[in-house]
């Protein structure tokens, strides 16, 4: 056979050996062990922001995903203990910004003290209370469609009312408990 080269695994790394050592019956399913393995899957990072009583209120999440085209739905998963979500859920519209590669520090700010979350961040708002980070990769104006309890989190389905995207911007990634960027 010409034109193709196949690497053979070392004898001790057969599929049978890998499966037998990977899927033990007494696995550690602690929060820290699950966080480690869940972190193997890279995801984008979004900021969910609304104007509440004249001030921006928001949080960062790496659980954002598209759900449906008709109707247009996206989802985000929020910890049940979130102190920010009770305020955000009062908004008629929520802005979702897909954060850009240079937003790692801002994503950290969103997890910090409320009074400093939006320091030096260029925001834009709509007349419906949705707030966006101006230089984000993509923006969605959304409203709450439904909420689904899911263990220690709640899955929030958001209905998309409008959207925009910057074709040239690269997104911020969350992988193995840290922020990353695409590399050339």
SULGISUL-V671672 format. One record per run of one state. SS is the DSSP state (H for helix, E for strand, C for the rest). FROM is the first residue (numbers start at 0). TO is the last residue. Records with the same first field share a line. If there is no record, write none. Layout:
SS->FROM-TO + FROM-TO
//
This chain:
C->0-9 + 13-13 + 22-29 + 38-41 + 44-44 + 52-53 + 61-63 + 69-70 + 79-83 + 88-92 + 98-98 + 109-112 + 116-121 + 125-128 + 133-136 + 150-151 + 165-169 + 175-176 + 181-183
H->10-12 + 14-21 + 30-37 + 84-87 + 100-108 + 113-115
E->42-43 + 45-51 + 54-60 + 64-68 + 71-78 + 93-97 + 99-99 + 122-124 + 129-132 + 137-149 + 152-164 + 170-174 + 177-180
//
